[in-house]
Amino acid sequence: MPQNARMARSWSNLWIACFVGLATSALGQSSDSSHEFGLMGGESVHVFGSSETLSTLGLFYRSLRHEPRLGGRRVSADLVFEGYAEQNFHAADTLDKAYSQTAVGGLAMGRWNYGQFFVDFGAGLQVQSRKTHDLSTYINSTPVLDLGWRQHAGSNDIVYGVRYLHISNANTDRPNRGQNQLLLYVALKF
C-alpha cells in the first residue's frame, strides 16, 4: 500500500476511534458534570524496559463529576471519565521499519484540586491497531498520572497539563516491555 494511502487510512481510523472514545467517556455523565475536550501530543520515553520511540497526537473528551468522598477539608475532588484516541508515529530505526498505529482508550481517574492546580491518577484500557516491539498485545492496561492547571477564560476554563501514560499488557503475555508516553495537553473545560 502506498505511503499516502496508509496515512489517509490512519487518519480516518483516528476519527473513528475518537467517536468510540467519546462514547466510552459518556458513561461518566450526570446532571452535575462538567466536561473537557482537548488535544494532546508528545513522545515515548525509554524507561522501565521500553525501547521504541513514538510520536503521539490525539484527542480526548472527559466528563467530570464532583466527588466529596475523594476529597478532604482543603482539597476538592472529582471523578473523571475519559475517552481518547491517538495516532502514534514510529520512524524507522534498528528495531523496526517506519509505521503508524491508531489507539483508542478509556480511563477512570480521581482528580484532586488544589486551587487552580490539580493531580489526576487512575487507570484504564487501550485497544491499538497493531502489535509493536514494545506492545505485544492489542489490548493493554493504562495507569496514568496527570499534573495540570486551569486558567479562567470567560465562562469556561482552559486546562493545561502534562501526562505520564504507561501502556502495558500487565504480564498477560510475554514479552511485557510496555510503552511509556510523556504527553502535553490543552483542553477547554465547559
C-alpha positions in Angstrom: 0.0 0.0 0.0 1.5 3.4 -0.9 2.6 5.7 1.9 -0.1 8.4 1.2 -2.9 5.7 1.3 -1.6 4.4 4.6 -1.5 7.9 6.1 -5.1 8.6 4.9 -6.3 5.3 6.3 -4.5 6.0 9.6 -6.2 9.4 10.0 -9.6 8.0 9.1 -9.1 5.4 11.8 -8.2 8.1 14.2 -11.5 9.9 13.7 -13.4 6.6 14.0 -11.5 5.8 17.2 -12.3 9.3 18.5 -16.0 8.7 18.2 -15.6 5.4 20.0 -13.7 7.2 22.8 -16.4 9.8 23.1 -19.0 7.1 23.5 -16.8 5.4 26.2 -16.5 8.6 28.2 -20.3 9.2 28.2 -20.5 6.5 30.9 -19.4 9.2 33.4 -22.0 11.8 32.6 -24.6 13.1 35.1 -26.5 16.3 35.7 -23.7 17.8 37.9 -21.0 17.1 35.4 -18.5 19.4 33.7 -16.7 18.5 30.5 -13.3 18.9 28.9 -12.4 18.5 25.2 -8.8 18.7 24.2 -5.7 17.9 22.2 -2.6 16.0 23.4 0.8 15.3 21.9 4.2 14.0 23.0 6.7 11.3 22.7 7.6 8.0 24.3 10.3 7.9 26.9 12.7 5.0 27.3 12.1 3.8 30.9 11.0 0.6 32.5 12.1 -1.6 29.6 10.5 0.3 26.7 12.7 0.8 23.6 10.6 2.2 20.8 10.4 5.9 20.1 6.9 7.0 19.2 5.5 10.5 18.5 1.8 10.8 19.5 -1.0 13.1 18.5 -4.5 12.7 20.0 -7.9 13.9 21.0 -9.7 13.4 24.3 -13.1 14.0 25.9 -13.6 14.0 29.7 -16.6 14.0 31.9 -16.0 15.2 35.5 -18.3 14.8 38.5 -17.6 16.3 41.9 -17.0 13.5 44.4 -16.8 14.7 48.0 -15.8 11.2 49.3 -12.4 11.5 47.5 -11.6 15.0 48.9 -11.0 16.5 52.2 -11.2 19.7 54.2 -8.7 21.6 52.0 -8.9 19.6 48.8 -11.9 19.1 46.5 -12.0 16.1 44.3 -13.7 14.9 41.1 -14.3 11.6 39.5 -13.1 11.8 35.9 -14.0 9.5 32.9 -12.0 10.0 29.7 -12.2 8.6 26.2 -9.3 9.3 24.0 -8.0 8.4 20.5 -4.4 8.8 19.5 -2.3 8.3 16.4 1.3 7.1 17.0 4.1 7.5 14.5 7.3 5.5 14.6 10.3 6.5 12.4 12.4 3.7 11.0 15.3 2.5 13.3 17.2 -0.6 14.1 14.2 -2.2 15.8 11.6 -1.8 13.2 10.6 0.0 9.9 8.5 3.1 10.0 4.8 2.7 10.9 1.8 4.4 12.4 -0.9 3.0 14.5 -4.2 4.1 15.9 -5.2 3.6 19.6 -8.4 4.2 21.5 -8.8 4.1 25.2 -10.9 4.8 28.2 -9.7 6.0 31.7 -11.2 6.3 35.1 -9.4 8.8 37.3 -9.6 10.7 40.6 -8.8 14.4 40.4 -7.6 16.3 43.4 -7.9 20.1 43.1 -5.5 22.5 44.8 -6.8 25.9 43.8 -6.1 26.2 40.1 -3.7 23.2 40.1 -4.8 19.5 40.0 -3.5 16.0 40.1 -5.2 13.1 38.2 -4.4 9.5 39.0 -6.2 6.4 37.6 -6.1 3.6 35.1 -7.9 2.2 32.1 -7.7 0.1 29.0 -6.4 0.8 25.5 -7.0 -1.0 22.2 -4.5 -0.5 19.4 -4.5 -1.3 15.7 -1.2 -3.3 15.6 1.3 -5.1 17.8 4.7 -3.4 18.2 8.1 -4.3 19.5 7.2 -2.9 23.0 3.5 -3.8 23.0 2.9 -7.5 22.2 -0.9 -7.4 22.6 -3.7 -5.4 21.0 -5.4 -4.7 24.4 -3.3 -3.1 27.2 -3.8 -1.6 30.6 -3.0 2.1 31.1 -2.1 3.5 34.5 -1.9 7.3 34.2 -0.7 10.3 36.2 -1.6 13.9 35.2 -0.4 17.2 36.6 -2.2 20.3 35.4 -3.7 23.7 36.0 -6.7 25.7 34.9 -6.8 29.3 33.6 -10.1 31.1 33.7 -11.2 32.3 30.2 -14.7 34.0 30.5 -17.3 31.4 31.3 -15.1 28.5 30.6 -11.6 27.4 31.7 -8.6 26.5 29.6 -6.9 23.4 31.1 -3.1 22.7 30.6 -1.3 19.6 31.7 1.4 17.0 31.4 0.6 13.3 31.4 2.6 10.2 32.1 0.8 7.2 30.5 2.2 3.7 30.9 0.8 1.2 28.4 1.4 -2.5 29.2 -0.2 -5.9 28.8 0.1 -6.3 32.6 2.0 -9.6 32.2 -0.8 -11.3 30.3 1.7 -12.1 27.5 5.5 -12.2 27.0 7.4 -10.1 26.4 5.9 -7.3 28.5 8.2 -4.4 27.7 5.5 -1.7 27.8 5.4 1.8 26.4 5.8 5.0 28.3 4.4 8.2 26.9 5.0 11.7 28.2 2.3 14.0 26.8 1.4 17.6 26.9 -2.3 18.6 26.6 -4.6 21.6 26.3 -8.3 21.4 26.8 -11.4 23.6 27.0 -13.5 23.0 30.2 -17.2 23.7 29.8 
